Amino acid sequence: MKKYLFAILSLLLVMCGEGTVEIGSGQYKPKIVVEGYIIPGNPIKGIRITRNFPINTQPNPFSLILKKRRS
């Protein structure tokens, strides 16, 4: 049993991909991030909409969460 567990864990670690991040290879592009779970038959709740920020900056944590605007 331990051999199978070791083999599975080894395969998972090998398949994780490259752990490199290329900084400076492109320009910052603002994007919106939607985070949450939608389950059929249940009301939608707990959805967060945030934005990304450039690397090597000190963003204000409160400015990352987008607020709903009322008309």
Residue pairs with C-beta under 8 A, 6 or more apart in sequence:
23 55
23 56
28 54
28 55
30 51
30 52
31 51
31 52
32 49
32 50
32 51
32 66
33 49
33 50
33 51
33 52
34 47
34 48
34 49
35 47
35 48
35 49
35 50
36 44
36 46
36 47
36 48
37 46
38 44
38 47
48 65
49 65
49 66
50 64
50 65
50 66
51 64
51 66
53 59
53 64
